[in-house]
Structures are given as structure tokens and as C-alpha cells.
Amino acid sequence: MRITARPRSLHDAFHAKGIGIVGVQAARIKAPGFFADHQFLAVNGGTDSSSHGCQNWLGADLEVSTADTAVRHASPRILLASARAARLWSDICVAHAVSQMVPDDELDA
């Protein structure tokens, strides 16, 4: 996965400010999984549409690897990941807010 200009700009800005954990909604990454660069490890929830999708960015300074991280729940609107490393021991939830009226059966999708 390559990082396009807008996410790269966000990566650079968060890294410059020393922000180590970032939740991103509307990431639009199709496949769940992980992506690492020199600044962040991205945990992708995945999405089956052209919208939604959540990501959790963990700063490289936290020294968290894919081996330290697990996706506990992933859907187009909710990502729950756990990180178990020396500098970070946490469960982190990123949720994509409902932006319009949707049927109840789609709220947890």
C-alpha cells in the first residue's frame, strides 16, 4: 500500500507535533490489515464501499510492531485494536460516525 499526498501530509503533521496515536475515519482502505512506514504503523479496519473504513495510526516512537498488535473487531464503521508492547498496552477504538439516516441493521456493519 502506498501513502498518497493527503495522508502523507497528515502523517508528517502529527509526527512533527509528537502525536503518537491517531484515529482516522473515512480511510477508504479496502483490505483490513497493517501498513508501516518510518513514522506510523497503520492498523486498517477495511471497508467494502467507497466510503467509511477506519484506521488507527500508532507512532513509530511507541515501538509497536504488527506482532504486538491485533485487530479485535473490524467493520466499515468500527475498528477495535489492541496493542501489547513495552511502551503501549492498550485497546484502541476508532469509530466512524453515522452521517445520515441508516437502517438499524447497518449501524454495526
mmCIF file of the C-alpha atoms, coordinates in Angstrom:
data_MODEL
# 
_entry.id   MODEL 
# 
loop_
_atom_site.group_PDB 
_atom_site.id 
_atom_site.type_symbol 
_atom_site.label_atom_id 
_atom_site.label_alt_id 
_atom_site.label_comp_id 
_atom_site.label_asym_id 
_atom_site.label_entity_id 
_atom_site.label_seq_id 
_atom_site.pdbx_PDB_ins_code 
_atom_site.Cartn_x 
_atom_site.Cartn_y 
_atom_site.Cartn_z 
_atom_site.occupancy 
_atom_site.B_iso_or_equiv 
_atom_site.pdbx_formal_charge 
_atom_site.auth_seq_id 
_atom_site.auth_comp_id 
_atom_site.auth_asym_id 
_atom_site.auth_atom_id 
_atom_site.pdbx_PDB_model_num 
ATOM 1   C CA . MET A 1 1   ? 0.000   0.000  0.000  1.00 0.00 ? 1   MET A CA 1 
ATOM 2   C CA . ARG A 1 2   ? 1.381   3.397  -0.863 1.00 0.00 ? 2   ARG A CA 1 
ATOM 3   C CA . ILE A 1 3   ? 0.578   6.564  1.026  1.00 0.00 ? 3   ILE A CA 1 
ATOM 4   C CA . THR A 1 4   ? -0.854  9.359  -1.102 1.00 0.00 ? 4   THR A CA 1 
ATOM 5   C CA . ALA A 1 5   ? -0.192  13.075 -0.603 1.00 0.00 ? 5   ALA A CA 1 
ATOM 6   C CA . ARG A 1 6   ? -3.016  13.853 1.843  1.00 0.00 ? 6   ARG A CA 1 
ATOM 7   C CA . PRO A 1 7   ? -2.289  11.028 4.322  1.00 0.00 ? 7   PRO A CA 1 
ATOM 8   C CA . ARG A 1 8   ? 1.441   11.735 3.972  1.00 0.00 ? 8   ARG A CA 1 
ATOM 9   C CA . SER A 1 9   ? 0.817   15.368 4.905  1.00 0.00 ? 9   SER A CA 1 
ATOM 10  C CA . LEU A 1 10  ? -1.213  14.247 7.940  1.00 0.00 ? 10  LEU A CA 1 
ATOM 11  C CA . HIS A 1 11  ? 1.500   11.746 8.930  1.00 0.00 ? 11  HIS A CA 1 
ATOM 12  C CA . ASP A 1 12  ? 4.116   14.495 8.769  1.00 0.00 ? 12  ASP A CA 1 
ATOM 13  C CA . ALA A 1 13  ? 1.996   16.973 10.760 1.00 0.00 ? 13  ALA A CA 1 
ATOM 14  C CA . PHE A 1 14  ? 1.116   14.509 13.539 1.00 0.00 ? 14  PHE A CA 1 
ATOM 15  C CA . HIS A 1 15  ? 4.711   13.276 13.743 1.00 0.00 ? 15  HIS A CA 1 
ATOM 16  C CA . ALA A 1 16  ? 6.053   16.848 13.931 1.00 0.00 ? 16  ALA A CA 1 
ATOM 17  C CA . LYS A 1 17  ? 3.709   17.592 16.861 1.00 0.00 ? 17  LYS A CA 1 
ATOM 18  C CA . GLY A 1 18  ? 4.707   14.390 18.680 1.00 0.00 ? 18  GLY A CA 1 
ATOM 19  C CA . ILE A 1 19  ? 1.225   12.871 18.437 1.00 0.00 ? 19  ILE A CA 1 
ATOM 20  C CA . GLY A 1 20  ? 1.618   9.119  18.796 1.00 0.00 ? 20  GLY A CA 1 
ATOM 21  C CA . ILE A 1 21  ? -1.914  7.716  18.395 1.00 0.00 ? 21  ILE A CA 1 
ATOM 22  C CA . VAL A 1 22  ? -4.339  8.885  15.709 1.00 0.00 ? 22  VAL A CA 1 
ATOM 23  C CA . GLY A 1 23  ? -7.796  7.566  14.795 1.00 0.00 ? 23  GLY A CA 1 
ATOM 24  C CA . VAL A 1 24  ? -8.872  8.105  11.201 1.00 0.00 ? 24  VAL A CA 1 
ATOM 25  C CA . GLN A 1 25  ? -12.395 7.706  9.838  1.00 0.00 ? 25  GLN A CA 1 
ATOM 26  C CA . ALA A 1 26  ? -13.276 7.515  6.139  1.00 0.00 ? 26  ALA A CA 1 
ATOM 27  C CA . ALA A 1 27  ? -9.869  5.983  5.381  1.00 0.00 ? 27  ALA A CA 1 
ATOM 28  C CA . ARG A 1 28  ? -11.390 4.083  2.426  1.00 0.00 ? 28  ARG A CA 1 
ATOM 29  C CA . ILE A 1 29  ? -8.754  1.326  2.598  1.00 0.00 ? 29  ILE A CA 1 
ATOM 30  C CA . LYS A 1 30  ? -10.415 -1.791 1.201  1.00 0.00 ? 30  LYS A CA 1 
ATOM 31  C CA . ALA A 1 31  ? -8.386  -4.550 2.861  1.00 0.00 ? 31  ALA A CA 1 
ATOM 32  C CA . PRO A 1 32  ? -8.038  -4.972 6.610  1.00 0.00 ? 32  PRO A CA 1 
ATOM 33  C CA . GLY A 1 33  ? -4.502  -5.384 7.869  1.00 0.00 ? 33  GLY A CA 1 
ATOM 34  C CA . PHE A 1 34  ? -1.354  -3.428 8.624  1.00 0.00 ? 34  PHE A CA 1 
ATOM 35  C CA . PHE A 1 35  ? 0.929   -0.952 6.899  1.00 0.00 ? 35  PHE A CA 1 
ATOM 36  C CA . ALA A 1 36  ? 4.109   0.513  8.355  1.00 0.00 ? 36  ALA A CA 1 
ATOM 37  C CA . ASP A 1 37  ? 6.307   3.382  7.276  1.00 0.00 ? 37  ASP A CA 1 
ATOM 38  C CA . HIS A 1 38  ? 9.049   5.275  9.137  1.00 0.00 ? 38  HIS A CA 1 
ATOM 39  C CA . GLN A 1 39  ? 6.531   7.358  11.163 1.00 0.00 ? 39  GLN A CA 1 
ATOM 40  C CA . PHE A 1 40  ? 3.477   5.187  11.877 1.00 0.00 ? 40  PHE A CA 1 
ATOM 41  C CA . LEU A 1 41  ? 2.099   1.677  11.949 1.00 0.00 ? 41  LEU A CA 1 
ATOM 42  C CA . ALA A 1 42  ? -1.377  1.837  10.414 1.00 0.00 ? 42  ALA A CA 1 
ATOM 43  C CA . VAL A 1 43  ? -3.978  -0.699 11.508 1.00 0.00 ? 43  VAL A CA 1 
ATOM 44  C CA . ASN A 1 44  ? -6.675  -0.871 8.817  1.00 0.00 ? 44  ASN A CA 1 
ATOM 45  C CA . GLY A 1 45  ? -10.231 -1.966 9.517  1.00 0.00 ? 45  GLY A CA 1 
ATOM 46  C CA . GLY A 1 46  ? -11.127 -2.242 5.850  1.00 0.00 ? 46  GLY A CA 1 
ATOM 47  C CA . THR A 1 47  ? -14.331 -1.320 4.052  1.00 0.00 ? 47  THR A CA 1 
ATOM 48  C CA . ASP A 1 48  ? -16.498 -2.818 1.367  1.00 0.00 ? 48  ASP A CA 1 
ATOM 49  C CA . SER A 1 49  ? -17.626 0.516  -0.049 1.00 0.00 ? 49  SER A CA 1 
ATOM 50  C CA . SER A 1 50  ? -16.153 3.703  -1.472 1.00 0.00 ? 50  SER A CA 1 
ATOM 51  C CA . SER A 1 51  ? -16.636 5.380  1.895  1.00 0.00 ? 51  SER A CA 1 
ATOM 52  C CA . HIS A 1 52  ? -16.164 4.536  5.546  1.00 0.00 ? 52  HIS A CA 1 
ATOM 53  C CA . GLY A 1 53  ? -13.244 2.486  6.784  1.00 0.00 ? 53  GLY A CA 1 
ATOM 54  C CA . CYS A 1 54  ? -11.308 3.203  9.979  1.00 0.00 ? 54  CYS A CA 1 
ATOM 55  C CA . GLN A 1 55  ? -7.601  3.294  10.673 1.00 0.00 ? 55  GLN A CA 1 
ATOM 56  C CA . ASN A 1 56  ? -5.554  3.551  13.816 1.00 0.00 ? 56  ASN A CA 1 
ATOM 57  C CA . TRP A 1 57  ? -2.098  5.083  13.419 1.00 0.00 ? 57  TRP A CA 1 
ATOM 58  C CA . LEU A 1 58  ? 0.475   4.185  16.079 1.00 0.00 ? 58  LEU A CA 1 
ATOM 59  C CA . GLY A 1 59  ? 3.614   6.325  16.092 1.00 0.00 ? 59  GLY A CA 1 
ATOM 60  C CA . ALA A 1 60  ? 6.959   4.646  15.463 1.00 0.00 ? 60  ALA A CA 1 
ATOM 61  C CA . ASP A 1 61  ? 8.224   6.168  18.734 1.00 0.00 ? 61  ASP A CA 1 
ATOM 62  C CA . LEU A 1 62  ? 5.838   3.820  20.582 1.00 0.00 ? 62  LEU A CA 1 
ATOM 63  C CA . GLU A 1 63  ? 7.853   0.872  19.229 1.00 0.00 ? 63  GLU A CA 1 
ATOM 64  C CA . VAL A 1 64  ? 4.767   -1.183 18.367 1.00 0.00 ? 64  VAL A CA 1 
ATOM 65  C CA . SER A 1 65  ? 5.066   -3.809 15.643 1.00 0.00 ? 65  SER A CA 1 
ATOM 66  C CA . THR A 1 66  ? 2.475   -5.888 13.826 1.00 0.00 ? 66  THR A CA 1 
ATOM 67  C CA . ALA A 1 67  ? 3.414   -8.764 16.158 1.00 0.00 ? 67  ALA A CA 1 
ATOM 68  C CA . ASP A 1 68  ? 2.358   -6.569 19.126 1.00 0.00 ? 68  ASP A CA 1 
ATOM 69  C CA . THR A 1 69  ? -0.970  -5.563 17.577 1.00 0.00 ? 69  THR A CA 1 
ATOM 70  C CA . ALA A 1 70  ? -4.206  -7.441 16.988 1.00 0.00 ? 70  ALA A CA 1 
ATOM 71  C CA . VAL A 1 71  ? -7.457  -6.436 15.360 1.00 0.00 ? 71  VAL A CA 1 
ATOM 72  C CA . ARG A 1 72  ? -10.204 -7.463 17.751 1.00 0.00 ? 72  ARG A CA 1 
ATOM 73  C CA . HIS A 1 73  ? -13.111 -6.198 15.638 1.00 0.00 ? 73  HIS A CA 1 
ATOM 74  C CA . ALA A 1 74  ? -13.194 -4.612 12.204 1.00 0.00 ? 74  ALA A CA 1 
ATOM 75  C CA . SER A 1 75  ? -16.107 -3.350 10.162 1.00 0.00 ? 75  SER A CA 1 
ATOM 76  C CA . PRO A 1 76  ? -16.507 -0.367 7.834  1.00 0.00 ? 76  PRO A CA 1 
ATOM 77  C CA . ARG A 1 77  ? -17.596 1.794  10.812 1.00 0.00 ? 77  ARG A CA 1 
ATOM 78  C CA . ILE A 1 78  ? -15.742 0.366  13.833 1.00 0.00 ? 78  ILE A CA 1 
ATOM 79  C CA . LEU A 1 79  ? -12.148 -0.704 14.418 1.00 0.00 ? 79  LEU A CA 1 
ATOM 80  C CA . LEU A 1 80  ? -11.074 -2.114 17.760 1.00 0.00 ? 80  LEU A CA 1 
ATOM 81  C CA . ALA A 1 81  ? -7.401  -2.994 18.026 1.00 0.00 ? 81  ALA A CA 1 
ATOM 82  C CA . SER A 1 82  ? -5.183  -3.993 20.896 1.00 0.00 ? 82  SER A CA 1 
ATOM 83  C CA . ALA A 1 83  ? -1.517  -3.117 21.283 1.00 0.00 ? 83  ALA A CA 1 
ATOM 84  C CA . ARG A 1 84  ? 0.659   -5.004 23.739 1.00 0.00 ? 84  ARG A CA 1 
ATOM 85  C CA . ALA A 1 85  ? 4.173   -3.568 23.692 1.00 0.00 ? 85  ALA A CA 1 
ATOM 86  C CA . ALA A 1 86  ? 6.600   -2.196 26.259 1.00 0.00 ? 86  ALA A CA 1 
ATOM 87  C CA . ARG A 1 87  ? 5.634   1.447  25.641 1.00 0.00 ? 87  ARG A CA 1 
ATOM 88  C CA . LEU A 1 88  ? 1.937   0.921  24.878 1.00 0.00 ? 88  LEU A CA 1 
ATOM 89  C CA . TRP A 1 89  ? -0.516  -1.517 26.455 1.00 0.00 ? 89  TRP A CA 1 
ATOM 90  C CA . SER A 1 90  ? -3.979  -0.518 25.346 1.00 0.00 ? 90  SER A CA 1 
ATOM 91  C CA . ASP A 1 91  ? -7.190  -1.277 23.490 1.00 0.00 ? 91  ASP A CA 1 
ATOM 92  C CA . ILE A 1 92  ? -7.997  1.451  20.993 1.00 0.00 ? 92  ILE A CA 1 
ATOM 93  C CA . CYS A 1 93  ? -11.330 2.037  19.282 1.00 0.00 ? 93  CYS A CA 1 
ATOM 94  C CA . VAL A 1 94  ? -11.849 4.149  16.176 1.00 0.00 ? 94  VAL A CA 1 
ATOM 95  C CA . ALA A 1 95  ? -15.460 4.680  15.098 1.00 0.00 ? 95  ALA A CA 1 
ATOM 96  C CA . HIS A 1 96  ? -16.931 6.276  12.006 1.00 0.00 ? 96  HIS A CA 1 
ATOM 97  C CA . ALA A 1 97  ? -19.987 8.298  12.990 1.00 0.00 ? 97  ALA A CA 1 
ATOM 98  C CA . VAL A 1 98  ? -23.233 7.778  11.153 1.00 0.00 ? 98  VAL A CA 1 
ATOM 99  C CA . SER A 1 99  ? -23.637 10.770 8.849  1.00 0.00 ? 99  SER A CA 1 
ATOM 100 C CA . GLN A 1 100 ? -27.146 10.097 7.598  1.00 0.00 ? 100 GLN A CA 1 
ATOM 101 C CA . MET A 1 101 ? -30.200 8.071  8.465  1.00 0.00 ? 101 MET A CA 1 
ATOM 102 C CA . VAL A 1 102 ? -29.381 4.385  8.036  1.00 0.00 ? 102 VAL A CA 1 
ATOM 103 C CA . PRO A 1 103 ? -31.405 1.300  8.935  1.00 0.00 ? 103 PRO A CA 1 
ATOM 104 C CA . ASP A 1 104 ? -30.728 -0.129 12.404 1.00 0.00 ? 104 ASP A CA 1 
ATOM 105 C CA . ASP A 1 105 ? -29.290 -3.346 10.950 1.00 0.00 ? 105 ASP A CA 1 
ATOM 106 C CA . GLU A 1 106 ? -26.498 -1.333 9.257  1.00 0.00 ? 106 GLU A CA 1 
ATOM 107 C CA . LEU A 1 107 ? -25.398 0.602  12.352 1.00 0.00 ? 107 LEU A CA 1 
ATOM 108 C CA . ASP A 1 108 ? -22.928 -2.059 13.492 1.00 0.00 ? 108 ASP A CA 1 
ATOM 109 C CA . ALA A 1 109 ? -21.811 -3.005 9.992  1.00 0.00 ? 109 ALA A CA 1 
# 
